[in-house]
Amino acid sequence: MVFRFPKPKPNFFSENYLNRHSAKRGDTEYINNLIQNPTTRYILFKDLNPLLKVLDKNNEVAFFNYSQINQCFSEEKRTVPIFLGLDEETNISYFAIDVTQHINEHEPTLEKIISENKYEFLPMRPHTFALTPTDAAIVAQGRAMADWNIRNTYCPACGKKMKIVDSGHKHVCPDSECYSNKHLNNYSYPRTDPVIIVLIIAKDGKKILLGRHKNWTKNMYSCIAGFIEPAESLEMAVKREALEETGVIVEDVNFHSSQPWPFPNSLMFACYAIAKDTTGEAEDAEELEDYRWFTRQEVLDAMAESDGKDPRTSNIDESIPCNLRLPQADAVAYRLISGWALATRENL
């Protein structure tokens, strides 16, 4: 059985149009010219929260320029500008910088600009979902890079403080005799954690299996998800997670789409798979609070009720009867679920 899903639109956080110029990150002269260019835009983060301006109907990124932010550049404090890429249409470059320490130390120029413009450091969720998709994707890249640089201060092989190079995209241990400098490894480069997220469909195509975590909004259910383990294929990760979390054996794993998910640095591989049976006992009983089969009509009703809003942040009245609440429309889980509800199926 093959499902003909509606043609997927780009997933949120996926529309980053910047040329990342990875080959030029180590060119100090090139990067320094970009850093000092008055048109260059800087995205600021405090505790990994981006600096934004909240408007009535949407949000905007509070972009800074070189003259407003250069006093915060410090290799000693590890507050270096991280190159994100170049907009080739406008010739504008984008950098990210973590200013947590400078805010905590009450850097006067920075505080003055933020106060006068009513900017705020706000959590990525839900506030970046009110940005334009392209700005949100660039902010997501900036947050992921800031997060990696913050977390990886010391060499995992010898414990010495690492040096930031390649405009924030590589760390180097200062000890030339260190294991990290003598063997092939991935200590020094940013990591992205691969995650599978799967919509499990009944063999007759009439129901889907969704699960819920205990801390979610009442009656909120979503797709099964989990990290891909070392030396594991995407397809095997789907089968393992389905079995562990629901006890259901799945087959016919098909890739749907992918979505960067900066909470903190995942890449979601969205799939759908067909269940051999609709019964099973979870191997890991503590992973999910509950998992249930839902009909197409139940999903369509939930889509109409939610209008794509995130039930965790949209002040849902949990006293109102509702069999199913879905994730927000910007999540690839919603794309999978709603796509199935609107899909046609063919026996091949």
N, C-alpha and C positions, 0 to 999 in steps of 0.2 A: 504494500500500500504506500502510495506517495501522496503527500499533501502539497497542493499548489498554494503556497502562502502569497498574500499580496506582496508586490515588489517592495522590499524594505527600504525605508528612507534612511539617510545617514543617522546613526545613533548619536545621542547627545554626548558631548566631549570628543566626538570623532572628526569634527570639521576644522581641524587645524591646518591652515593653508600656508604656514610659514615654511620657507626653505631653511632647514636647520643647519646647512653648511657645515656638516660634520668634519669635512676635510680641512676647514679653515679655523677650527676652534683652537688649534695649537699655534696659529700665526699671531704672535703677540702684537705686531704692528697693526695688522688688520683689525683685530679685536679692540685694541686701544682707540683706533680711529672711530670705530662704531660706538664705543663707550662714551666718547666725548662729543659725538655728533649731537647738536642741539635738537634734532628731530627724533632721536632715540627715545623709546618709551620704557619706563621701568615700572614693574609691578611689585608692590611691597607686600611682605607677609610678616605677621606677628603671630607666633605660636601656630604657624601654618594657616592662619586665617588671612585671606586677601583683603587689601584696603579697597573699599567700594564706596560709591555714593548711592544712597537709596532714593529712588524717585517714586512718584505715585503709582506708575504702572509697570516699571521695570527697574533694574539696577544698572549702574555703569561702573567700569573699572576706573579707579583713581590713578591714572597714569602720571608719573613724575618724569621730569627731564633731568639731564646731567647736573645742571646748576642747583637744582633743588635737593639732590640726593648724594652728591659726591662726597660730602663730609662724613658719610656713613661707611665709605669704603675702607676696609681694614683687613689685611691678611692676618694680623695677630688675633683679631676677634672672629676671623673666618666669615666676615660679612663682605664677600666678594660678589660682584655682579655675575650672574649666571646667564650665559648667552642662550636664548631660546630660538632665535631665527630671524629671517629677513622677509618682510613683505615685498615681493619683487615688483608689485604694481606701484606701490607708493615709495619704495626704497627706504622704508622705516624699519629699524631694527627693534627687537624686543628683548629685554633682560628681566630676570627675577632677582630679588634680593631679600634676604631675611633680616629684618631690622628689630627683632625682638629685644636684643640687648640694648640697642639705642633708645627704644621706647621706654624700657625699664629704667634707663639712666636719664630720662627726660631730656633728650637732645632738643635744644630750643628751636632750631630752624624747622625741624621735622614736626614737632608738636604744633608750632604756629600755623604751618600750612594745613595740617590735618584739621585743626580747630576752625580756622577761617573758612574752610571749604565744606565743613560738616561731613568729612569723610569718616568712615568707621571700619575697623577690622571686624569682619563678620565671618561666621562659619561657612564653609563651602556648601554644606547642606543646611538649609534650602536655598541660600542666597545666590549661589552661582547659577541656579536654574532660572533666575530672572534676568540673566545676561543674554546677549545675543549668542547663538550657538558658536560662532567663531571666537568671540571673546572668551566664552566659557572654556573652550578647548585650549586656548593659549594659557589661561589661568590654571587649568588643570595640569598642563605641562610644567608650569612654573612651580606649582605646589609640590608635584612629584619630585622635581629636581631639588627644591629647597629641603624637602623631607630627607632625601638621600644624603645630601651634604651634612645635614644636622646629625643624622644617625651614625654616620661613618667618619668620626673624627680620628679614631686610632686604628693602626694597622692590626688586622685580626691575626696576623702571623707572629708579630713580635711586640705589639703594644705601643710602639712609638707613634707620636702625633703625625698624621699624614699631611702632605703638602697638596693643596688644591691647584690643579693645572687644567689646561684645555678649557678655560673659561667655565669651570665648575663641573665639567663632564668626566673628570678623571682625578683620582687621588694617587699619590706616589709616596711610598715609604722612603724616608731620607737615608735609611741604612742600606747601602749597596749590597751588603752581605745577607740581607733578609731573604727568607724563602720567597716572599712575594715578588722580589725582583729577579729571581733565578728560575722560576718555573711558570708554566702556563697556568693561569688562574683567572678568576673573575672577581677578585677582591677589590679591584681598583675602579670598577665601572658601575654605573647605576643599574639597579635591578628592577625588573618588572615581574610581578608574580602572576603566572597564568592560572586562571580560574575557569572551570567549566560551569555553565548554568544550563540546565536541561529541562525542557517541557516533556513530560512523560505522557504519552497518548495511549489510550486503550486500544486493543487490537482491532475492535470494530470501528474505531474512530469517533465514538460518541461521547467519550469522557476524557478528562485530563486529571492527572494526579498532582496536587499542590501540597506544600507543607508550610508550617508556621513555627516561628520561634516564640518562646514564652513571653519575651519582653515586647512583642509587637502589639499594635492596636488590636482591639478585640475583633475577631473574625477576619483579620488580614492573613492572606495566604499568598504564597509565591512559588516560583520554580525551585527545584532542588539545585543546590550549588555547592562547590567545594574546590579546594586547591588541587592542581595537578601535582602529583608526587614525582620525585626523581626517577628518570628513566621510564616514564609512563606516557603512553600515547593519549591523545585527546579522547579517542573513542573508548579506551579502557578506563580512563578516569570517569567518563560518563557512566559506564556500567558499574564501576565500583561504588561511586557515590549513590547511585540509585539503589543499589543493593544494601549499602550500609544504612542509609537514612530511611528507606521505606520497605526493604525486603523484597522489592519487585525486581525481577530479572528483565532487562530491556535488550532489544536488538535493533537493527536498522538505524544506527545512529547517523543523523544527517546534520551537517553544519548549516547554520542560518546566517549569522553575522557576528561581528565582534564589537566591543565597546571598551574604550579606556575608562577606568573607574578609579579616580584618585582618592580612595578612602582606605589605605593611603596610596597604593601604587599598583593596582591590579589591572590586568587585561582580561576582560570577560569573553570567553568563547561560547557563544550561544548555540545550542543544538536542540533538536527534538529527536525523540526516540520512541519506538513502539514497545509496549509492554507485552511480554509473553502471556501474562496472567494479571488479573486485577487484585490478587491477594498476595500477601507477603508479610513477614515479620521483620522489622528493622533489626540489623545487627548492632547498631549503636542507638539504644533506646533513649539516650540523653541528648542526642543531636537535635531532634525536633520535638516540640510539645505535641504536635498532632500532624497527621497527613490524611487527606481525604480526596475522593474522586468527585469532580464537578461536571455537570452537563453543560452543553453549549448554551442553553437558555440561561442557566445560572450565571455563566460568564458574561453573556450579553447584558443581563440585568445589572451586574456589578459594574460593567463599563459605563452604562447609562447613569448609575447612581453616583459614581465617583467623578465622572467627567475628567479623568486623567490626573486628579489631584493626589498628592501624597497623603495617605491617611495618618501618617505619623506627625505631620506638620501643619495640617489644614483644619485643626480644631474640629475634628469629627465628633459628633454627638454619639457616644457609644451606647446610649440608651435606646436609640432608634433601631428597631429590628432590621438585621441585615445578615444574610447567610454567608456573604463573601465580600471582602474588601480587597482590592488589587493594589499592587505597587503603583507608584507614580508613572505617568505616561512617558517620562524621559528615560526610564530604566529599560534595559533590553528585556527584562523579564516580562514587562507589560507588552512589549512588541511581540514576544513569543506567544503570550496568552491571547492577546487580542487578534493576532494573526491567525491563530488556529480557529478562533471563533468565527472569523470571516473567510476562512479558507475553503476551497473545494478539495475533494480527494478523488484519487483515481486508483483502481486496481491494475497493476502492471504485471 
